[in-house]
Amino acid sequence: MKDPIKIEFKPDLTCCVGCMAERYYWKLVNEYMISLGDEPEMEEKIEMMRIFLEEYNLEKIRSETEELLIEGKEPTVILEGDSEKLKIEIKEGKGERRE
């Protein structure tokens, strides 16, 4: 049995989780197109990102992460699994405010 794939995003107030996910998706697609070999893990990541972007409520996830950012926390959005079973989790990190 293969290990689940894990993808993490650390959104901030300048780039939301949707923006980060789109950038990462296109980065993967570009790398895949350039690669010469069979890349099953990269293919799986691309499919996970496509599902995340198309099927999940990004506005709700963005709202949750922005609320944490405003509170001074550092949220991390974690996608784990594969294209058959994708689990989404938002973890709160402790941020330090700079003044």
N, CA, C and O of each residue as an XYZ file, in Angstrom:
396
protein
N       0.840     -1.190      0.000
C       0.000      0.000      0.000
C       0.884      1.253      0.000
O       1.802      1.381      0.810
N       0.597      2.144     -0.896
C       1.422      3.349     -0.996
C       1.059      4.371      0.073
O      -0.072      4.409      0.558
N       2.025      5.188      0.427
C       1.799      6.239      1.415
C       0.914      7.320      0.811
O       0.995      7.595     -0.386
N       0.060      7.941      1.646
C      -0.768      9.035      1.124
C       0.102     10.232      0.746
O       1.160     10.466      1.331
N      -0.364     10.963     -0.226
C       0.326     12.173     -0.662
C      -0.136     13.321      0.229
O      -1.313     13.411      0.578
N       0.794     14.194      0.592
C       0.476     15.329      1.459
C       0.919     16.618      0.784
O       2.065     16.750      0.354
N      -0.011     17.571      0.698
C       0.275     18.880      0.123
C      -0.141     19.919      1.157
O      -1.235     19.833      1.714
N       0.719     20.896      1.415
C       0.421     21.934      2.411
C       0.508     23.321      1.792
O       1.360     23.601      0.949
N      -0.409     24.183      2.240
C      -0.401     25.596      1.859
C      -0.431     26.428      3.124
O      -1.142     26.102      4.075
N       0.348     27.511      3.135
C       0.343     28.453      4.245
C      -0.096     29.809      3.696
O       0.734     30.650      3.350
N      -1.417     30.008      3.621
C      -1.900     31.272      3.072
C      -1.557     32.450      3.978
O      -1.344     32.293      5.180
N      -1.509     33.624      3.372
C      -1.322     34.840      4.143
C      -2.299     35.883      3.616
O      -3.107     35.587      2.736
N      -2.232     37.082      4.140
C      -3.206     38.109      3.741
C      -2.958     38.651      2.333
O      -3.797     39.377      1.802
N      -1.825     38.312      1.723
C      -1.558     38.770      0.355
C      -1.889     37.715     -0.686
O      -2.066     38.041     -1.860
N      -1.977     36.443     -0.272
C      -2.267     35.362     -1.207
C      -3.116     34.307     -0.492
O      -2.625     33.587      0.378
N      -4.383     34.226     -0.868
C      -5.311     33.307     -0.212
C      -5.047     31.869     -0.645
O      -4.240     31.609     -1.537
N      -5.736     30.957     -0.004
C      -5.543     29.535     -0.288
C      -5.909     29.194     -1.733
O      -5.262     28.339     -2.338
N      -6.914     29.832     -2.291
C      -7.295     29.573     -3.680
C      -6.214     30.008     -4.651
O      -5.904     29.296     -5.606
N      -5.647     31.165     -4.408
C      -4.555     31.687     -5.240
C      -3.338     30.764     -5.153
O      -2.723     30.438     -6.168
N      -3.000     30.349     -3.937
C      -1.856     29.459     -3.754
C      -2.096     28.113     -4.432
O      -1.193     27.555     -5.055
N      -3.311     27.600     -4.308
C      -3.641     26.307     -4.917
C      -3.539     26.386     -6.441
O      -3.014     25.473     -7.078
N      -4.042     27.476     -7.021
C      -3.951     27.640     -8.480
C      -2.495     27.730     -8.936
O      -2.114     27.103     -9.925
N      -1.699     28.492     -8.233
C      -0.276     28.619     -8.581
C       0.422     27.263     -8.507
O       1.191     26.902     -9.398
N       0.146     26.515     -7.437
C       0.782     25.218     -7.269
C       0.322     24.241     -8.351
O       1.124     23.474     -8.884
N      -0.969     24.273     -8.671
C      -1.508     23.414     -9.732
C      -0.773     23.659    -11.048
O      -0.315     22.714    -11.690
N      -0.661     24.926    -11.449
C      -0.020     25.242    -12.725
C       1.477     24.963    -12.690
O       2.059     24.603    -13.714
N       2.110     25.123    -11.533
C       3.525     24.760    -11.387
C       3.696     23.264    -11.639
O       4.604     22.857    -12.364
N       2.827     22.441    -11.044
C       2.882     20.997    -11.255
C       2.658     20.634    -12.720
O       3.363     19.795    -13.280
N       1.663     21.281    -13.333
C       1.362     20.996    -14.741
C       2.568     21.336    -15.606
O       2.946     20.551    -16.475
N       3.172     22.489    -15.380
C       4.347     22.888    -16.160
C       5.503     21.910    -15.963
O       6.154     21.517    -16.931
N       5.761     21.519    -14.720
C       6.842     20.565    -14.451
C       6.546     19.219    -15.116
O       7.449     18.575    -15.650
N       5.297     18.803    -15.081
C       4.916     17.533    -15.684
C       5.126     17.567    -17.196
O       5.612     16.599    -17.782
N       4.764     18.667    -17.815
C       4.912     18.797    -19.268
C       6.391     18.791    -19.671
O       6.735     18.305    -20.748
N       7.251     19.320    -18.827
C       8.678     19.367    -19.113
C       9.351     18.021    -18.847
O      10.326     17.664    -19.508
N       8.817     17.275    -17.870
C       9.454     15.998    -17.500
C       9.391     15.004    -18.652
O       8.451     15.005    -19.446
N      10.391     14.177    -18.722
C      10.484     13.211    -19.810
C      10.000     11.828    -19.406
O       9.695     11.007    -20.271
N       9.924     11.558    -18.116
C       9.571     10.219    -17.658
C       8.146     10.127    -17.163
O       7.419     11.118    -17.094
N       7.774      8.930    -16.826
C       6.479      8.668    -16.237
C       6.517      9.174    -14.796
O       7.394      8.773    -14.030
N       5.602     10.030    -14.420
C       5.594     10.659    -13.100
C       4.257     10.383    -12.398
O       3.427     11.289    -12.311
N       4.020      9.158    -11.894
C       2.721      8.847    -11.296
C       2.382      9.700    -10.066
O       1.225     10.076     -9.880
N       3.373     10.007     -9.230
C       3.068     10.825     -8.055
C       2.697     12.245     -8.472
O       1.784     12.840     -7.899
N       3.389     12.786     -9.451
C       3.055     14.121     -9.924
C       1.662     14.133    -10.558
O       0.895     15.074    -10.354
N       1.340     13.097    -11.319
C      -0.001     12.984    -11.906
C      -1.062     12.957    -10.811
O      -2.107     13.595    -10.936
N      -0.794     12.225     -9.750
C      -1.733     12.138     -8.630
C      -1.893     13.493     -7.951
O      -3.009     13.881     -7.605
N      -0.784     14.223     -7.755
C      -0.855     15.558     -7.155
C      -1.674     16.506     -8.030
O      -2.482     17.284     -7.523
N      -1.462     16.437     -9.335
C      -2.219     17.299    -10.253
C      -3.706     16.992    -10.135
O      -4.528     17.907    -10.090
N      -4.050     15.724    -10.084
C      -5.463     15.345     -9.968
C      -6.038     15.773     -8.618
O      -7.181     16.227     -8.553
N      -5.263     15.634     -7.544
C      -5.718     16.098     -6.227
C      -5.991     17.598     -6.248
O      -6.993     18.064     -5.706
N      -5.092     18.344     -6.876
C      -5.262     19.797     -6.945
C      -6.464     20.168     -7.794
O      -7.198     21.097     -7.456
N      -6.676     19.453     -8.895
C      -7.840     19.724     -9.739
C      -9.122     19.507     -8.943
O     -10.033     20.334     -8.986
N      -9.190     18.400     -8.222
C     -10.374     18.109     -7.411
C     -10.564     19.192     -6.351
O     -11.679     19.673     -6.150
N      -9.492     19.576     -5.679
C      -9.569     20.614     -4.648
C     -10.097     21.921     -5.231
O     -10.985     22.546     -4.651
N      -9.560     22.332     -6.362
C      -9.963     23.597     -6.977
C     -11.396     23.573     -7.513
O     -12.097     24.583     -7.456
N     -11.825     22.436     -8.028
C     -13.136     22.364     -8.667
C     -14.267     21.919     -7.747
O     -15.417     22.300     -7.965
N     -13.970     21.127     -6.730
C     -15.043     20.503     -5.970
C     -15.168     20.963     -4.517
O     -16.170     20.669     -3.866
N     -14.193     21.660     -4.015
C     -14.260     22.092     -2.618
C     -14.666     23.559     -2.532
O     -14.436     24.335     -3.459
N     -15.268     23.924     -1.414
C     -15.734     25.282     -1.191
C     -14.552     26.158     -0.766
O     -14.273     26.325      0.421
N     -13.874     26.706     -1.761
C     -12.682     27.514     -1.482
C     -13.023     28.804     -0.753
O     -12.208     29.310      0.018
N     -14.225     29.346     -0.988
C     -14.618     30.566     -0.283
C     -14.712     30.314      1.217
O     -14.308     31.160      2.015
N     -15.237     29.168      1.601
C     -15.349     28.815      3.026
C     -13.959     28.605      3.624
O     -13.673     29.086      4.720
N     -13.103     27.895      2.911
C     -11.745     27.654      3.399
C     -10.979     28.973      3.501
O     -10.243     29.204      4.460
N     -11.163     29.830      2.503
C     -10.501     31.143      2.534
C     -10.978     31.943      3.733
O     -10.169     32.557      4.430
N     -12.276     31.944      3.979
C     -12.835     32.678      5.104
C     -12.252     32.182      6.428
O     -11.886     32.981      7.290
N     -12.168     30.870      6.581
C     -11.616     30.292      7.807
C     -10.145     30.672      7.989
O      -9.727     31.033      9.089
N      -9.373     30.590      6.925
C      -7.947     30.905      7.055
C      -7.719     32.403      7.273
O      -6.826     32.786      8.029
N      -8.511     33.248      6.623
C      -8.357     34.691      6.826
C      -8.729     35.087      8.247
O      -8.106     35.973      8.831
N      -9.734     34.439      8.800
C     -10.114     34.716     10.188
C      -8.952     34.385     11.127
O      -8.661     35.144     12.052
N      -8.298     33.267     10.890
C      -7.137     32.891     11.706
C      -5.995     33.891     11.530
O      -5.331     34.258     12.499
N      -5.770     34.329     10.290
C      -4.709     35.301     10.034
C      -4.969     36.616     10.776
O      -4.053     37.207     11.348
N      -6.208     37.058     10.758
C      -6.573     38.301     11.435
C      -6.348     38.178     12.946
O      -6.016     39.157     13.615
N      -6.535     36.958     13.474
C      -6.304     36.703     14.901
C      -4.816     36.577     15.230
O      -4.449     36.383     16.389
N      -3.957     36.688     14.206
C      -2.517     36.599     14.431
C      -1.967     35.189     14.377
O      -0.820     34.953     14.756
N      -2.774     34.250     13.911
C      -2.337     32.859     13.811
C      -1.821     32.584     12.403
O      -2.038     33.372     11.482
N      -1.139     31.463     12.253
C      -0.583     31.077     10.954
C      -1.249     29.770     10.505
O      -0.784     28.688     10.862
N      -2.331     29.864      9.727
C      -3.025     28.646      9.309
C      -2.249     27.872      8.246
O      -1.524     28.445      7.433
N      -2.423     26.561      8.281
C      -1.872     25.685      7.264
C      -3.014     24.823      6.745
O      -3.700     24.158      7.522
N      -3.216     24.834      5.440
C      -4.222     23.979      4.816
C      -3.497     22.735      4.325
O      -2.530     22.819      3.569
N      -3.981     21.579      4.768
C      -3.330     20.314      4.436
C      -4.276     19.451      3.619
O      -5.399     19.172      4.038
N      -3.812     19.031      2.447
C      -4.526     18.064      1.615
C      -3.770     16.757      1.767
O      -2.551     16.718      1.600
N      -4.482     15.692      2.081
C      -3.806     14.415      2.266
C      -4.653     13.290      1.705
O      -5.876     13.293      1.844
N      -4.008     12.340      1.078
C      -4.683     11.183      0.513
C      -4.297     10.990     -0.928
O      -3.118     11.003     -1.283
N      -5.319     10.808     -1.767
C      -5.129     10.682     -3.205
C      -6.415     11.152     -3.880
O      -7.325     11.648     -3.216
N      -6.486     10.995     -5.198
C      -7.660     11.494     -5.917
C      -8.917     10.695     -5.602
O     -10.024     11.165     -5.863
N      -8.768      9.498     -5.047
C      -9.926      8.689     -4.664
C     -10.510      9.137     -3.322
O     -11.726      9.134     -3.133
N      -9.637      9.517     -2.404
C     -10.064      9.930     -1.067
C      -9.176     11.080     -0.613
O      -8.030     10.870     -0.214
N      -9.704     12.281     -0.674
C      -8.954     13.486     -0.347
C      -9.471     14.063      0.968
O     -10.662     14.342      1.104
N      -8.583     14.239      1.919
C      -8.922     14.792      3.227
C      -8.346     16.202      3.315
O      -7.185     16.430      2.977
N      -9.170     17.143      3.774
C      -8.734     18.534      3.935
C      -8.740     18.872      5.417
O      -9.693     18.563      6.131
N      -7.668     19.510      5.874
C      -7.573     19.908      7.271
C      -6.960     21.301      7.334
O      -6.072     21.636      6.550
N      -7.444     22.111      8.278
C      -6.850     23.422      8.522
C      -6.279     23.405      9.928
O      -7.006     23.219     10.904
N      -4.972     23.600     10.022
C      -4.306     23.632     11.324
C      -3.968     25.067     11.675
O      -3.624     25.876     10.812
N      -4.072     25.363     12.955
C      -3.725     26.693     13.451
C      -2.307     26.681     13.984
O      -1.979     25.905     14.882
N      -1.469     27.540     13.430
C      -0.136     27.725     13.985
C      -0.132     28.998     14.795
O      -0.962     29.883     14.588
N       0.791     29.086     15.705
C       0.871     30.295     16.527
C       1.768     31.303     15.835
O       2.940     31.034     15.571
N       1.219     32.434     15.553
C       1.986     33.484     14.894
C       2.504     34.506     15.876
O       1.948     34.690     16.959
N       3.545     35.148     15.495
C       4.081     36.227     16.303
C       3.870     37.516     15.519
O       4.301     37.648     14.374
N       3.218     38.428     16.145
C       2.988     39.701     15.470
C       4.209     40.583     15.593
O       4.796     40.732     16.665
N       4.572     41.157     14.473
C       5.692     42.089     14.461
C       5.140     43.497     14.490
O       4.196     43.817     13.767
N       5.719     44.327     15.314
C       5.222     45.705     15.392
C       6.335     46.662     15.013
O       6.132     47.876     15.012
